[in-house]
């Protein structure tokens, strides 16, 4: 199974740590990061897709992807 996650967050060091933690857990970057501006909060929001090959698991709708 190939698992997919879209990591999102405010454009600050916590988002970078979130992506770094995913990479350290075996996830791989997919495509380029994306940015958008939230005019209500005045913040830039980042997104980064990551995938992970998990050969010993079958997909289930209730699985916790971050725990893979």
CORVEN-V447249 format. One record per backbone hydrogen bond with DSSP energy under -0.5 kcal/mol. CO is the residue of the C=O (numbers start at 1). NH is the residue of the N-H. If there is no record, write none. Layout:
# CORVEN-V447249
CO_NH / CO_NH
This chain:
# CORVEN-V447249
1_3 / 1_54 / 3_52 / 5_7 / 5_50 / 7_48 / 9_46 / 10_12 / 12_15 / 12_16 / 13_17 / 14_18 / 15_19 / 16_20 / 17_21 / 18_22 / 19_23 / 20_24 / 21_25 / 22_27 / 23_26 / 28_51 / 30_49 / 34_47 / 36_45 / 37_39 / 38_42 / 38_43 / 43_38 / 44_11 / 45_36 / 46_9 / 47_34 / 48_7 / 49_30 / 50_5 / 51_28 / 52_3 / 52_54 / 54_57 / 60_63 / 63_65 / 64_67 / 65_68
